[in-house]
Amino acid sequence: MTEQSALKLLDAYTLRARFTPALLIVAPLWLAIAAWVAPALGDPSLPVSGVIGFAAVVLLAELGRDRGKASEATLFECWGGMPSVLLMSHSRSALSGDAIARRHSKLRALFPNFSLPNSAEDERGNWPAADSIYRSISEALRELTRDKARFPLVFEENTSYGFRRNLWAMRSLGVATSGFALVTSLANILLAVHRDTPLQPISILSAAICAALLVFWLWQVSVEWVRVVAFAYAERLFAAVEVL
């Protein structure tokens, strides 16, 4: 692998949206292992577990991406539709009629080959056709705004959306690994107390981090948490129309 291809593989989006969610799943298990083997200095199981953990992160990064994409249909159903489609719709956008009219005017100038509905009545008359047009425009806008240097805010919101979407898609796995690692870490602490042996700092650190991650997975990672950045990303796409 060349240096250029390696940098492409580990770009900002890949690191944040794919590798970080996978790391949050694997880290508790690695910490739990570290808590058990830390007293045995020089025990080779720790570096070996690190290598295995890195391999697991790489694998989960790909699986998480696939699960994230597959989860979008469920997310869109919860939100009432694809965010960019909703923000283009006469009947479903929270924008005023004048704001929607201005947005459609700019989109018609940018995409003259698309026949956008002129009103909410037009949409309701043939919603599948309107939805298809809105989706096509959304896809076209994504392709036109892939230049990170020219559209940094679009890239930033897209990265945040990918990160939160993938976390939500792997939420059950994150809860399972954090919960299991927390129980394992607490068992290590209780065993040390029972044997009246000194507590290792790594044991306390492991339990604390695993507990914090469990709380994060259970209370922070939610459909609403993903929705916030999904609509922010859609808004950035439309803001980019001003300079396209």
HELIX and SHEET records of a PDB file:
HELIX    1   1 GLU A    3  LEU A    9  1                                   7    
HELIX    2   2 ALA A   12  TYR A   13  1                                   2    
HELIX    3   3 THR A   14  PHE A   19  3                                   6    
HELIX    4   4 THR A   20  VAL A   37  1                                  18    
HELIX    5   5 SER A   45  TRP A   79  1                                  35    
HELIX    6   6 PRO A   83  MET A   88  1                                   6    
HELIX    7   7 GLY A   97  LEU A  110  1                                  14    
HELIX    8   8 ALA A  120  GLY A  125  1                                   6    
HELIX    9   9 TRP A  127  LEU A  144  1                                  18    
HELIX   10  10 PRO A  152  ALA A  169  1                                  18    
HELIX   11  11 ARG A  171  ARG A  195  1                                  25    
HELIX   12  12 PRO A  201  VAL A  215  1                                  15    
HELIX   13  13 PHE A  216  GLN A  220  3                                   5    
HELIX   14  14 VAL A  223  ALA A  239  1                                  17    
HELIX   15  15 ALA A  240  VAL A  243  5                                   4    
END                                                                             
